[in-house]
Amino acid sequence: MADSSGTAKTAESRARGIRATGRRRKGPTRRRRAVTITLCTLTSAVLLGGAGLGYVYFKLNGNLKGVDINAALGHDRPKNIDDGSMNILVMGSDSRAGKNGEYGKDEGGARSDTAMIVHVYKGHKKASVVSVPRDTMIKRPDCTKDGKDVPGAQRAMFNTAFEVGGPACAVKTVESISDVRMDHFVEVDFTGFKKLIDALGGVDITTSKAIDDDHSHLHLQPGKHNLNGEQSLGLVRTRHGVPGGDGSDLGRIQLQQAFIKALMNQVKNVGVLTNPTKLYDIADTATKAITTDTELNSVSELTGLAKSLGNIGSENIDMVTLPVTYDPANPDRVVPLTKKSDQVWDALRVDTEIPKSAIKGSAGDQGGTDKYVK
């Protein structure tokens, strides 16, 4: 039976939106950090609720969508290490259904256009982000979707896991290749991403070279730009027309990582606390834009997470790409560099910084396209 001090600590944890489960607790970041935007604005929304707090809380909770990852995967998972760190799988959906149809033909299922493992270190002062190229050839495990078995594959592109098995299969695939347990899952789609950026008033970036890509409909001259939602989406999707790029997903990942840091810096300067209307619009848009695991799909959980991660700035985030090389069987695909990838996963598993030796020589961090955007 718990003593009074234990009860007080549990109550205090719940007040912060963090349950005392004895398990490693949550952390975010999204598209790569658009999720942090979500969390920070939700925190502000709760604090500024005032007389209308009940309505706002109910409305925002109603926007959120959740997937019960734990129930779907059961107990056959990597060990849940209770060391204060956390891992979040953040995915950008490239479904062409509904309003996303303008980006291409709907082929019957969403794929993960963007995938990042966000590791928040113990103490929640810094984080590492590992981008997984969507064209990485991996062994996909057997999955279940809507009660139906989805057979695995010996050689499959990483992003097919989400397509054939949904969020739970994506999480299972990441855990199978890394042996690192994912504490949370966050997904954002094209339309939600655009609306969130527009609600924030755009994102300021500076390009040192022209970006001219008809595929992503992005055309930028060198100089400073305030990108709206459509342009921001074009930037994080562009693979062509970028000096120094090779037209592959690897160059796009580096642009995404540069954009995330610009986005994080921008969020700090958004004057939402002095503009309740703008605050609500951002929170409303953000909560509609994301799908999370069921342990995160409430305003109280998201705000608790936001508060716990409030000290992590762009300067405290190390962004890398999973060490890969071009697939000898298909130069349009990549395969993990096993020993170097193991260094990455080993570091996350024991909550230490990813060694520089892990990414040295990897095709994923040689493109240099990130230096053209800041």
C-alpha positions in Angstrom: 0.0 0.0 0.0 1.4 3.4 -1.0 2.3 5.9 1.7 1.1 9.5 1.7 4.3 10.8 0.1 4.0 8.3 -2.8 0.4 9.3 -3.3 1.4 13.0 -3.4 4.1 12.3 -6.0 1.6 10.4 -8.1 -0.9 13.2 -7.9 1.8 15.7 -8.8 2.8 13.6 -11.8 -0.8 13.4 -13.0 -1.1 17.2 -12.7 1.8 17.6 -15.0 0.1 15.3 -17.5 2.6 12.4 -16.9 1.4 9.2 -15.4 3.6 7.4 -12.8 3.7 4.1 -14.7 7.3 3.2 -13.9 8.0 3.3 -17.6 10.0 5.7 -19.7 7.9 8.7 -20.5 7.1 10.6 -23.6 8.7 13.1 -25.9 7.9 14.6 -29.2 8.9 16.4 -32.2 7.4 16.3 -35.4 7.9 16.7 -39.0 10.1 16.9 -37.6 9.3 19.5 -35.0 6.0 20.6 -36.1 5.0 18.4 -33.3 6.8 20.5 -30.8 4.8 23.4 -32.1 1.7 21.4 -31.5 2.8 20.6 -27.9 3.9 24.1 -27.0 0.7 25.7 -28.3 -1.4 23.2 -26.6 0.3 24.0 -23.3 -0.4 27.7 -23.9 -4.0 26.9 -24.7 -4.6 25.2 -21.4 -2.9 27.9 -19.5 -4.9 30.6 -21.2 -8.2 28.9 -21.1 -9.8 31.0 -18.4 -13.5 30.9 -18.3 -13.7 29.1 -21.7 -11.2 26.4 -20.6 -13.8 23.7 -20.5 -15.0 24.3 -24.0 -11.5 24.7 -25.4 -10.3 21.5 -23.7 -13.3 19.6 -25.0 -12.9 21.0 -28.5 -9.2 20.3 -28.8 -9.6 16.8 -27.3 -12.2 16.1 -29.9 -9.8 16.9 -32.7 -7.2 14.3 -31.7 -7.0 10.9 -33.2 -5.3 7.9 -31.5 -4.0 4.5 -32.4 -3.5 1.9 -29.6 0.0 0.7 -30.6 0.5 -1.2 -27.3 -2.6 -3.3 -27.8 -1.7 -4.0 -31.5 1.8 -5.1 -30.8 1.4 -7.0 -27.5 4.4 -8.0 -25.4 6.8 -9.2 -28.1 8.8 -6.0 -28.2 12.2 -4.6 -27.2 12.7 -4.1 -23.5 11.0 -1.0 -22.0 14.0 0.7 -20.3 13.1 2.9 -17.4 16.0 5.4 -17.5 14.1 8.7 -18.1 14.8 8.8 -21.8 12.1 8.4 -24.5 11.8 7.5 -28.2 9.1 8.8 -30.5 8.5 7.6 -34.1 7.4 10.7 -36.1 6.0 10.0 -39.6 4.7 12.2 -42.4 2.0 10.5 -44.4 2.0 10.7 -48.2 -1.5 9.5 -48.7 -3.0 10.9 -51.9 -6.6 10.4 -50.6 -9.0 13.4 -50.2 -7.4 16.8 -50.3 -3.9 15.3 -50.7 -4.9 14.1 -54.1 -3.3 17.1 -55.8 0.1 15.6 -54.9 -0.4 12.5 -57.0 -2.6 9.5 -57.7 -4.2 7.7 -54.7 -2.9 4.1 -55.0 -4.9 2.7 -52.2 -2.7 3.3 -49.1 -0.6 5.9 -47.4 3.2 5.5 -47.2 5.6 7.2 -44.9 7.0 10.1 -46.8 9.0 11.1 -43.8 10.2 8.9 -40.9 12.2 10.0 -37.9 13.1 8.5 -34.6 13.3 11.2 -32.0 15.4 10.2 -29.0 15.0 12.5 -26.0 17.8 12.0 -23.5 17.5 11.6 -19.8 16.9 15.0 -18.2 15.1 16.2 -21.4 17.7 18.8 -22.2 18.8 17.4 -25.6 17.7 15.0 -28.3 18.9 13.1 -31.3 16.9 12.6 -34.4 17.5 9.7 -36.8 15.9 10.0 -40.2 15.2 6.7 -42.0 15.2 7.0 -45.8 11.9 5.8 -47.1 13.6 3.8 -49.9 15.7 1.8 -47.4 15.5 -1.9 -48.1 14.7 -3.8 -44.9 13.2 -7.1 -43.7 9.6 -6.2 -42.9 8.1 -8.3 -40.1 4.6 -9.9 -40.1 2.0 -7.5 -39.1 -1.8 -7.3 -38.4 -4.1 -4.6 -39.8 -7.8 -4.4 -39.0 -7.7 -8.0 -37.7 -6.1 -9.4 -40.8 -2.6 -10.8 -41.1 -0.2 -9.0 -43.3 2.8 -11.2 -44.2 6.3 -9.8 -43.9 8.9 -9.6 -46.7 12.6 -10.3 -46.8 13.3 -7.3 -49.0 10.9 -4.4 -48.8 11.1 -0.6 -48.9 10.8 0.8 -45.4 7.9 3.0 -46.2 5.7 0.0 -47.3 5.3 -1.0 -43.7 3.0 1.9 -43.0 1.2 1.3 -46.3 0.4 -2.3 -45.7 0.0 -2.4 -41.9 -0.6 1.2 -40.7 1.0 2.8 -37.7 1.4 -0.3 -35.6 3.3 -2.1 -38.5 5.5 1.0 -38.9 6.4 0.9 -35.2 7.0 -2.8 -35.3 9.3 -2.5 -38.3 11.4 0.2 -36.6 11.6 -1.8 -33.5 12.6 -5.0 -35.5 15.5 -3.3 -37.3 16.7 -1.3 -34.3 15.8 -3.3 -31.2 14.9 0.1 -29.7 11.4 0.4 -28.2 9.2 3.3 -29.4 7.4 5.0 -26.6 5.2 7.1 -28.8 4.0 7.5 -32.4 3.0 10.8 -34.2 1.8 11.1 -37.7 1.1 14.3 -39.8 -0.3 14.4 -43.3 0.3 16.8 -46.2 -2.8 18.9 -45.7 -2.4 19.2 -41.9 1.2 20.2 -42.3 0.4 23.0 -44.8 -2.4 24.3 -42.6 -0.2 24.3 -39.5 2.5 26.3 -41.2 -0.1 28.8 -42.5 -1.6 29.1 -39.0 1.9 30.0 -37.7 2.3 32.7 -40.2 4.9 30.9 -42.3 8.5 29.9 -41.7 11.5 32.1 -42.4 14.4 30.5 -44.2 17.4 31.8 -46.2 18.6 30.0 -49.3 22.1 30.5 -50.6 21.4 28.8 -53.9 18.3 28.8 -56.2 15.9 25.9 -55.7 14.0 25.1 -58.9 11.8 21.9 -58.7 8.8 21.4 -60.9 8.0 18.1 -59.2 7.4 19.7 -55.8 6.2 23.0 -57.4 8.9 24.9 -55.5 10.9 27.8 -57.1 13.0 30.0 -54.8 15.7 32.4 -55.7 18.7 32.9 -53.3 17.8 35.0 -50.4 15.4 35.3 -47.5 11.9 33.9 -47.7 8.9 33.5 -45.6 7.5 30.2 -46.8 3.8 29.5 -46.6 2.3 26.1 -46.0 2.4 25.1 -49.7 6.0 26.3 -50.1 7.1 24.6 -46.9 5.6 21.3 -48.0 7.4 21.8 -51.4 10.7 22.2 -49.6 10.5 19.2 -47.4 9.4 17.1 -50.4 11.8 18.4 -53.0 14.4 16.0 -54.4 15.1 17.7 -57.7 16.5 21.1 -58.7 18.7 21.5 -55.6 22.4 22.3 -56.2 24.5 19.5 -54.7 21.6 17.1 -54.5 21.5 13.8 -56.3 17.7 13.7 -56.8 17.3 11.0 -54.2 15.5 10.8 -50.9 18.8 11.3 -49.1 19.1 14.9 -50.3 15.5 15.6 -49.3 16.1 14.4 -45.8 18.9 16.9 -45.3 16.6 19.7 -46.4 13.9 18.4 -44.0 16.4 18.5 -41.2 17.4 22.1 -42.0 13.8 23.1 -42.2 13.0 21.6 -38.8 15.6 23.7 -37.1 14.3 26.8 -38.9 10.8 25.9 -37.8 11.9 25.4 -34.2 13.6 28.8 -34.1 10.5 30.4 -35.6 8.1 28.9 -33.0 10.0 30.6 -30.2 9.2 33.9 -31.8 5.5 33.4 -32.5 3.6 35.8 -30.3 0.7 33.5 -29.5 0.7 34.3 -25.8 -0.4 37.8 -26.5 -2.9 36.8 -29.2 -5.5 34.3 -27.9 -7.3 34.1 -31.3 -4.1 33.1 -33.0 -3.3 30.7 -30.2 -6.6 29.0 -30.5 -6.3 28.8 -34.3 -2.8 27.2 -34.1 -3.9 24.7 -31.4 -7.1 23.8 -33.3 -5.1 23.3 -36.5 -2.3 21.4 -34.8 -4.7 18.9 -33.0 -6.5 18.3 -36.3 -3.3 17.7 -38.1 -1.8 14.8 -36.1 -2.6 11.2 -35.2 -0.8 9.8 -32.1 -0.7 6.7 -30.1 -3.5 6.5 -27.5 -1.2 7.5 -24.6 -0.8 10.9 -26.2 -4.2 11.7 -27.7 -5.4 14.0 -25.1 -4.7 17.7 -24.3 -3.5 16.8 -20.8 -0.9 14.3 -22.0 0.4 16.5 -24.8 0.7 19.5 -22.5 2.5 17.4 -19.9 4.9 16.3 -22.6 5.4 19.8 -23.9 6.3 21.0 -20.4 8.8 18.2 -19.9 10.5 19.1 -23.2 10.4 22.9 -23.0 14.2 23.3 -22.6 15.2 21.6 -25.8 16.1 24.1 -28.5 17.4 23.6 -32.1 20.9 23.9 -30.8 20.4 20.9 -28.5 19.3 18.5 -31.3 21.6 16.3 -33.2 20.1 15.2 -36.6 21.5 12.3 -38.6 20.4 10.0 -41.3 20.5 6.2 -40.7 23.9 5.1 -42.1 23.2 3.6 -45.6 24.8 2.9 -48.9 23.3 2.6 -52.4 21.8 -0.9 -53.0 24.0 -2.8 -55.4 20.8 -4.5 -56.8 19.1 -1.2 -57.4 20.8 2.2 -57.3 17.5 3.9 -56.7 17.3 2.2 -53.3 19.6 2.1 -50.2 20.5 -0.5 -47.7 21.7 0.0 -44.1 25.4 -0.1 -43.3 25.0 -2.8 -40.6 27.9 -2.0 -38.3 27.4 1.7 -38.5 23.6 1.4 -38.1 24.2 -0.8 -35.0 26.3 2.0 -33.5 23.4 4.4 -33.9 20.9 2.0 -32.3 23.3 1.0 -29.6 23.7 4.7 -28.6 20.0 5.3 -28.4 19.5 2.1 -26.4 21.9 3.2 -23.7 21.0 6.9 -23.9 24.4 8.2 -25.2 25.3 10.5 -28.0 25.5 9.0 -31.5 29.2 8.7 -32.3 30.5 10.6 -35.3 32.1 7.5 -36.6 28.6 6.0 -37.1 27.8 8.4 -39.9 31.2 8.8 -41.4 31.2 7.4 -45.0 27.4 7.0 -45.1 25.6 8.1 -48.2 22.9 9.6 -46.1 25.1 12.4 -44.7 27.2 13.3 -47.8 24.7 15.1 -50.0 25.3 18.5 -48.4 22.0 20.0 -49.6 21.3 21.2 -46.1 24.0 23.9 -46.4 21.8 25.7 -49.0 19.0 26.3 -46.5 19.0 27.8 -43.0 
